[in-house]
Amino acid sequence: MIKLYDLVGRDGLHFSPFGWRARMALAHKGVTAQIVPVRFGEIADIPHTGEPWKSVPILEHDGKMIFDSWHIATYLEENFSDGESLFGGERGVAFNGFFKNWVELSVHRLFAPALMREVLDCIDNRDTEYFRTSREKRFGKTLEELASNADAGIQSARDALMPASKALERAKFFGGETPVFSDYILFASLQWARLVSNKDVIGADEPLQAWMDRCLNLFSSMAKSHLSRRERDNR
């Protein structure tokens, strides 16, 4: 049995961008895993042989515990060779690694603070105090102060996404006709925003919107089946 320990919030919401990277990688490789939902307060209780875990996702396979979505992806690539390559071949690992750093340092960090107050509404009630305290310490501001600058943060992220938009004018995915892990890295951040916030990070950018729709519909619409914040609020 393969297990993926993944962060869960209120009403069973799986919103972690890193969890979504791992989920999409598993689906890409055709690997079925049991999703084990874990609250923030339960992460330290996940089985371990050394220091308690501090974050998820964690993949459990054949007695091994693989931590971090990048390590999970490379593990899947090495150990499940029958499935389609996650990186587009050996030469693609370096590019995907660069893309990971670009998303984390030049895109996600711009809009993520702006959505933190909305994330609080999605957190399990038992974790809200931890979440507020830890995030306000990380950013040096209250969640409400972060939210007050939301529009500027989202616009900065849209500007940073322009290279991705230009690339998608000429291809369906960053991997060409089919996706690679780079697609899942950026998609996971935008899926996180889709699930926790009513704000639209992509805006009117047609290439990115079309690409997002393609990603949502991958693997029998696996990601699309998780309702957006807007859809949940309108039920």
Disulfide bonds with the S-S distance in Angstrom:
none
